[in-house]
Amino acid sequence: MAIIDEVVTKIPEWNGKSVSITPLSGGLTNSNFKIEVDGAPYFVRVPGASTELLAIDRNNEYHNTKAASDVGVAPKVLHYISEYNVMVLEFLNGQTMSKDSLNAAGMPTRMAQAIKRLHAAPRFLLDFNMFRLTEYYLSLCRDRAIKIPDGYLDRVPIFNRIEKAMNVNPLATVPCNNDLLAENYIDDGSQLWLIDYEYSGNNDPTFELGNTCQEMQFSDAQISEVCAAYFGAATPAMIARMKLNMIMSDVGWGLWAAIQANISSIDFDFWGWAIERWGRAEEKMDSEEFEGWVIDVQI
C-alpha cells in the first residue's frame, strides 16, 4: 500500500466515507495530493525520499506551519501523521502563482505585505542561516562526491566577506519561510497565502525579501518597491542587504539543486537549475555594484 493510501486509513474521521485521491504536480521535494472526503477537499504532502539530507526538520516544519496559520497567512494544519511526517492541510481555493503573475503591477507590494504578516507570527521552532546551510551542503557534497558547479569553492571567501559585512549591523531575526518561490504564493483574490514551510526558521528578514525577489527575477524598481512596502522606505542599507542576500539565495539553493540532481527521483533538471543559479550568483559577485553593496550594508 502506498503511503498516501495508508495515511487515509490513519484518520478516524474519514473512515467509512467516500475518499478520492488526486496527485498534484509541481513539487520539487515531495509528492502532493488533493484528497476529497465526501466532497470536502484537503491538501496532503508526503515527504520525498532522502529529504532529511537536505536539512529538512519535519517537526520544525509542523510547528512553524501552525505558527504561520495563527496569523492567517498559511493554511491550517488539520491532521499530522507523525509516523510518516505527513501533514493534512486545509485546501486553499485560489490561484497558484507563477513568476509571470507575480511580476504584474502592484504584486511586489502585496508580496511584501504578506511577508510582513508572516514575520509577525509567533517565534518559529528553529533558526535558519543560509551561510551555515551552505557549509552543510558543501560538506555533504564532499562526503558523497556530489558534483558542484565549476569555480564554486574558489568563491567561498566572498561568501565569508558578505557574512562579515552583514554582521556589522545585524537585524533581529523573525519567523521566515525562506523559500518563497512563485509557486509558494497562492492568491485567493483577497490575500496572498504563503505555503511550504520545509526550510522555515527565524532569520534576517532581508533574506526572505531578497530570496523572493531573486526567485521572481525582479528589476531594481520592483526590489525597491518590496523594500519600501516592507520597511517604509527603500534605504541604501536595506537594498544592499537584500542584494547580498539575493546572491546567497542562489549560492545556497543552487547547491541544493546540485544535491537534488544526485538524490532526487523527481523528473526535473536539477543540475541545469544549479548551473543557472550559480551563474546568476557569479554575475552579481562580479558586478560593479557589488563593492557598493558591501559598503552600504555596513552603514
N, C-alpha and C positions, 0 to 999 in steps of 0.2 A: 504494500500500500504506500502510495506517495505521501510525503509529509503533509501536503495540503489536505489530503483526504483524512489523515489521522487527526489533524487539527480540528476538522469539523466534528469529529466524534468526541472531542475533549470539552466541548462547550454544551453543558446540560440544557441550556435554554433552546438549543437548536434541535434537540432530539425529537424525532417524530414529525419534523416539519419538512416542507419542500425546500431542498437546497440545490442551487445551481452554482457552478464554479466556472469563471471565465478568466483565462490568463490575460494579463495586461502587458503590453510591450513597453520598452523604453528604459528598463532598469539596467544599470551598468555594474551593479554589485549583487543584487538579489533578484528573486522571482516574485512578481507582484500579481495579485489576483483580485477580482471583484467577485464577491460571494453574495448571492441573493438568497435570503431566508424568508420564505413565504412572501416574496416580493420586496422585502426590505434590503437595501444594499449595504454592504460592508467592504472595507478595504483590508486586505491581508498581505503582509510582507513576510516572505520566507527567506532567511539568510542564504547567501550563496556559499559555495564550497570555499574553504580556506580563508574566509574573510577575516578571521582573527589575525592573520598575518599582516593585514592592512592597518592594524592598531585600532580595530573597532571593538569597543566595550559595550556589550548589549545591555548590561544593567544601567550603564550611563545613558545609553540611548533611550531606554524605557523611562528612567527618571526625568530626563530632560524634555522628552516629548510631553509628558504630563505637565511639567512646569510651563512649557510654551503654550499648552492648551489652556492653562489657568488664566492667561492674559488674552485669550481669544485669537491667537494668531496661528495655532496649529490644531489639527483635528483631535478630538477626544480619543483617549485610549479606552476601549470598551472591554477588552479581554487581553490577558497576557499569558501565553502558554510557555512557561519558563523552560520546560524540558526541551523545547525546540527553539527557544528565543524568538518566538513568533508573536507579533502584536496584531490585534484586530482593532482597526480604527474606524471611526465614523467616516462614511463616504461623502466626500465633498462634491457637490454639484457645481461644477464650474469648468472653466477652460484651462487646461494645462498650457502654460505659457511657452513661448519659443523666443529665441534670440531676436527674431524679427518683431514679434509682437511687443517685446519689452523695449525695443528701440523706438516705439511710437512716441509722439509728443506727449509730455506730461508723465510718462511712465517712470522716469528716474526719480521724480518727486514721490510718486506713490510707493515705489520700492523703498526709498529712504524712510518714509513714514511707517511702513510695515516693519522694517528692520528696527526702527527706534522703539516700536511697541514690543518687539521680541526682547530687546535689550533691557526692558524694564521688568522682565519676568523674574520669578524667584531664582535665587542663585542656583546654577547648574551643579551637578554632582562632581565632575572633574574639570580640570583646566585643559586648555588647548594652546599649543605653541608650535607654529609651523617650523621654527628653527629646530626644535627638538624632534619633531616628527620627521623632518628631512634627514637628520642624523640617524634616526632609527631606520628609515627606509634605505639609506646608504649602507648601513651595517647589514641589513637583510640582503641587499643586492650582492654585497661582498661575500657573505656566508653561503649564498645559494648560487653564486656565479651568474647572476642575472645581468643581462646586457643593459647598459645605461647609455644615454646619448654621448657622442664624442665631445670631449672637452669639458665634461661636467665637473670632474674632480679639480680641474685647473681653476675653476671659478669659486671653489669653496671659500677662499679668503675674502671674496667680495661679499658672500652671504654673511660672514662674520663681521665685516665692516658695516653692513646695513644694520645688523642687530645692535652693534655698539652705538651707532648714531641714533637709532630709535630709542635706546635706553637712556639717553641723556635727559629727555623729558617724557618719561613713560606715562601712558594713560591708564586710568583704573580699568581693570578688566570687567566685562559684562557678559551675560549669557548670550552666546553666539551660536548660530547654525554652522558657520564656517565652510559651507559647501553650497552656496546659493547659486547654482547654475540655473538656466532658464526654466528647466522642467520642474524645479523645486518651488516654483511660484504657481499658484492656482488663483485665477480671478473669477469670483462668483458674481461679478457685476457691481458689487458694492465695496468689496475689500479684496486685498491680496492676502492669500494664505501662504504660509511658509511651511514646507513639509520636509521630511527626511532628516532625522537628527543623528545619523550614524557618527558623524565627526563633530558633533556639538560639544561645546565646553566653554568655560569662562575665558575670554580672550580680549585683546585690544580691539575696540570697536572698528578701528580703521582697517583691520584685516578683513572683517566682514564686508565693509564698504568697498575696499579695493578689490577683493576677490570677486565680488559680484559684478563690479564694473569691468573687470578683466574678462569674466565669462561672457558678458554682453558685447565686448569689444567697443565700449563706449568712447565717444570723442571727448576731447578736453572740455568742451562745453557741457556735455552730459555728466562728466565726472564732477565738474564744478556745481552742477545742479543737484547732484546727490549730496555733495558735501554741504552745500548751503541749506538744503532741506533738512539735513540731519543736525548740523551744528548751529544753524542760524546764519552762518557766513562761510564763504569759501576762502579761508585764510591760507597763505603760502605754507604754513607749517602743517596744516591738516591735509592739504592737497599733496604735499611731499610724503606724508605718512601713507596716504592712500596709494601713491605712485610706487613707493618702495614695497608696499605690501602686494601690489599687483605683480611685481617681479617675483616675490616669494610665493605667491599663489601658483605661478607657473613653474617655479623651481620645485615646489613640493608635490603638486598634483601631477606634474609631468613625470616625476619619479614614480608616483603611484601608478600611472598608466604603464610605465615600463614593467612594474611588478605584475600588474594585471595581465600584460601580454604573456607573462610566463606562467601564471597560475589559474587564470580565469577560463571557464568553459563557455562564456558568453560570446556570441558571434558579433564581434566588434573589433575594429582595427585599433587596438590599444597602442601598439607600437607607433603607428602613424600619428596618433594623438600625442604621444610622448615627444616625438620629434617636433611636432607643431608647437607645443607649449614651450619646449626648450628653446626653439628658435625665437619665440616672442620674448622670452626672458633675456636671451643674449642681446637681442636688438635694443632692449631698454637699458641693459647694463652698459652697452657701448654707445649709447646716445649722448649727445651734447648736453642734455638736460640732467643727466644722472648726478653729476657733481653738485649741481644746484639743489637737487632734492636732498642729498646727504647734508648739505649745509642748512637748508631751510627746516629740516625735521628736528634740528638741534636748537632752534630758536625758542 
